[in-house]
């Protein structure tokens, strides 16, 4: 299981903390990523940059994962996507997210 965490670009400390010492209420809700307590204190942009730069998986982050669709992402996370990705990729990711139903209701919580 650890190997997939590394492939997805997650920090080592978060992989080791998963799932028992992970923080569940963060801007990353809905992405499949649960940060450890220390990483949950980092800014969303800093943590997203770390995940993106370490990621070897072909699918960009954030993405739909399991039962948690992208529209559950907090607005804060949607805003930092543009700061981390090249403009074209950020636009593509946000377009997918914004096309999902109930985005406005879910992102306000």
VENHU-V731016 format. One record per pair of residues at least 4 apart in sequence whose C-alpha atoms are under 6 Angstrom apart, sorted by the first residue. I is the first residue (numbers start at 1). J is the second residue. If there is no record, write none. Layout:
BEGIN
I;J / I;J
END
This chain:
BEGIN
5;10 / 6;10 / 7;55 / 7;56 / 7;57 / 8;55 / 8;57 / 9;51 / 9;54 / 9;55 / 10;51 / 14;35 / 14;36 / 17;21 / 17;22 / 17;36 / 18;22 / 22;34 / 22;35 / 22;36 / 23;35 / 23;36 / 23;37 / 27;74 / 27;77 / 29;73 / 30;68 / 30;69 / 30;70 / 30;72 / 30;73 / 31;62 / 31;63 / 31;65 / 32;65 / 35;39 / 35;40 / 44;48 / 45;80 / 49;53 / 49;84 / 51;55 / 64;69 / 64;70 / 70;97 / 71;97 / 71;103 / 72;106 / 74;107 / 75;107 / 81;90 / 82;90 / 85;90 / 87;91 / 91;95 / 94;98 / 103;107
END
